[in-house]
Amino acid sequence: MNAGTAARRTRKNKTTKIALVLLSATCASSAMMAGVQIACAQSSASRRFDIPAGSLSRALAAFGRQAGLQVAYRPAIAAGLRSPGASGELSPGAALGRLLSGTGLSYRFSGAGAVTIERLGGGDEAAADGATALEPIDVGAAAPESARGPVDGYVARGSATATKTDTPIIETPQSISVITREQIEDQQPQSMSQALRYTSGVVSEALGIQNHDAIYIRGFSDADGGGIQYLDGLKLPYGVGFANVRLDPYLLERIDVLKGPASVLYGQSSPGGIVNMTSKTPIDRSFGEIQLQGGSYKGLLGAFDIGGRLDHDGQFIYRLTGAMRDSDSQVDFVHNRRAAIAPSFTWRPDADTKLTVYGSYQSDDPGGRFYNIVPASGSLFLNQNGKLPRSFFDGDPTFNTFDRTQYYIGYAFEHRFDDVWTVRQNMRFFEIAGTYKDVFGIGYAAGSDRIINRYTRYNLESLGALTNDNQIEATFTTGVIAHHALLGLDYQHVADTNRVGVGSAPSLDAYAPVYYQSIPVPTFYQDQTQILNQTGLYVQDQMSWAGLHVMAGLRRDWADLDTTNHLSDNKVTHKWDRALTWRAGALYEFLNGVSPYFSYSTSFFPTTGVDFGGKPFDPTTGEQYEAGVKYKPPGYNAYVTVSAFDIEKNNVLTPDPDPTHLFANVQTGQIRSRGIEVTGVMSLTEGLNAIVSYTHNNVEVTKATDKTLGKTPLYAPRDAASGWLDYTFGADALSGLTLGGGVRYVGWTYGDTSNTFKAPGYAVADAMVRYRLDRLHPDLKNMELQVNASNLFDRTYVGGCSSIGVCYYGMGRTVLATLKYRW
């Protein structure tokens, strides 16, 4: 054994020990594994390629993702060249031969998992020994796409949200939508709610101007699952009061929306689905970006995103992202201020091991308003005093206060032992604290159509959450069946201290408001601490044979909730819940790109409280049947999903029918959601992107003991549709110009739980124009100017109502201009 071999083996042994020590902290079962490094030879086995004709650089990027290879070349040799594309069952070499046909370029496999593109004959583009000359080469852009990482364009190939493994969407028997970084940059959303505007099955702006993200998926809200938002696969804390997490979209790489129950992998959750955000983390290339933004309501934004290698070999890479926002809003006295920063660092001691440490700090001062309320009379309906303006503020600037601070720190560890075994551990600590003082209206006083009754609310809340997820993944075959198995153990500890006070406030004349009144702060009527400990053990197997893909999973949860009442001698109430959830599905992938599928999945969520006899309530449960077709047309960078679903949520609380049981509830309620969704995402030709979506959803209370029986819950439109299109001009007089636009339609919704009136549907338009400034002058290289307009024609509409006295105006026209410099 020579010295080099011994050194490599020693380093590998040390890495394996590090992997075992880290993982055994919370998952001792992984300690039974040992691994050795296996050199990967370039395979000539055929695989399916689907690369459309277009620019050579984009074709090579698609090849790298689909072949799982890293492609290296100088950007100069590919500039201006087009590729005829490659489709069908091909070896990587054959696919490259087709892609490079007629370009004057050749390829050679330059190492394990890598291929180099160069000019035929080498010439002055290659060194004497056949290796490429030492100039900048394009490596990171052509790196294989990860289901947890960046996406080139609008069309994501894979998603780990549905399976916690790197699985192609076309092989997943459940509906998934992905909002990529490019879509976020094109549409410039200012919040998570706005980022989901063009996603089927999602209603995200029913509460209008809001300083939290109230998201409804397939008719069920985030409150139905104690929060449905996840970050990097770990659940975000959801306060019992107003300490709810809100992340800045600039800090995100992508957003995955999984439709339907997800408890089999994530534990307690809503039956409608989950939203999983992916943070920007280090990538193996040097880059930088600075952007300045200004626009409506005196809006200002400054943001930066930089990263790259810290050493020559790329063992250590970093990323630092930050943003500051300051603006007024369409509502008087309501402003938004935010400062956020997110550093991350990755250590890769070898090709099979990666540790990423990350964190973030964000401070919000949303100007004292969680959402803004207007009565139906004067907004939806005619009022003899006139129409209430969108700028109407029902609070008081001397009283209303809303400050929110959040930070987190965590790590993601992964080690691949061999071709079969891989282990992962993800852990994060998240803390959020908020102070919320609010004067709010609840409708007109009796006999009046201008005097609004108001109340005060005072909330102090602090919440800390430790979440951990450990995974053992195995890839193997039994006969002709390929298996992708997953065993996981996760844990979350959440401590939430919440103090709440409610009181009366002076009334307000909506048509001649007098502000800066003396309003007393209410005393606390509730002061409690809730501590949740939840442990989940799950197993999943994804089996493939030819074009058939079958998935099955099972999970057991143990959840303990202790509630301490600090106003009642620190009395502690204990609640224990146990739940078994599962999922099964099958999909068949035909060679023509059509993939029909069917799946069944379940969910659970603990319910607090007791019935009249003192029996603790059972968890609510959900189940979904979903069938659909996924279509990926061969030769096109496009993706279409058509799905039909039937969801039932059971054990819903409803009033006790016994008239002697005042204010008591029973668990006999049920809500059913049935619908059809259509989603299409495509890059039709070079520079042309499109998104289309349609949702038909019938949500109904099917079991209840009160007047809600047979009624439709709030914020559940029967129909919704949207479409977005953008085009970047190529080598012509308009080179460097991008034009884009979209239309969003949301159908009517009921305005109260008794369904006595409706909020009309609405349609609004969005637009975008972007120009590369180097087309004006070479000194402006890498700079671009972009202008976005939301609700372009400034339509006034009501996003939704919860009663005759509580409605929410939608966002008016907002124009943003962004100047960006990249290097």
Secondary structure, 3 states (H helix, E strand, C coil): CCHHHHHHHHHHHHHHHHHHHHHHCCCHHHHHCCCCCCCCCCCCCCEEEEECCEEHHHHHHHHHHHHCCEEEECHHHHCCCEECCEEEEECHHHHHHHHCCCCCEEEEEEECCEEEEEECCCHHHECCCCCECCCCCECHHHCCCCCCCCCCCCCCCEECCCCCCCEEHHHCCCCEEEECHHHHHHHCCCCHHHHCCCCCCEECCCCCCECCCCCEECCEEHHHHCCCEEECCEECCECCCCCECCCCHHHEEEEEEEECCCHHHHCCCCCCEEEEEEECCCCCCCEEEEEEEEEHHHEEEEEEEEEEECCCCCCEEEEEEEEEEEEECCCCCCEEEEEEEEEEEEEEEECCEEEEEEEEEEEEECCCCCECCECCECCCECCCCCCCCCCCCCCCCCCCEEEEEEEEEEEEEEEECCCCEEEEEEEEEEEEEEEEEEEEEEEECCCCCCEEEEEEEEEEEEEEEEEEEEEEEEEEEECCEEEEEEEEEEEEEEEEEEEEEEEEEEEEECCCCCCCCCCCCCCEEEEEEEEEEEEEEEEEEEEEECCEEEEEEEEEEEEEEEEEECCCCCEEEEEEEEEEEEEEEEEECCCCCEEEEEEEEEEEECCCCECCCCCECCCEEEEEEEEEEEECCCCCEEEEEEEEEEEEEEEEEEECCCCCCCCCEEEEEEEEEEEEEEEEEEECCCCEEEEEEEEEEEEEEEECCCCCCCCCCCCCCCEEEEEEEEEECCCCCCCCEEEEEEEEEECCEECCCCCCCEECCEEEEEEEEEEEHHHCCHHHCCEEEEEEEECCCCCCCEEEEEECCEEEECCCCEEEEEEEEEC
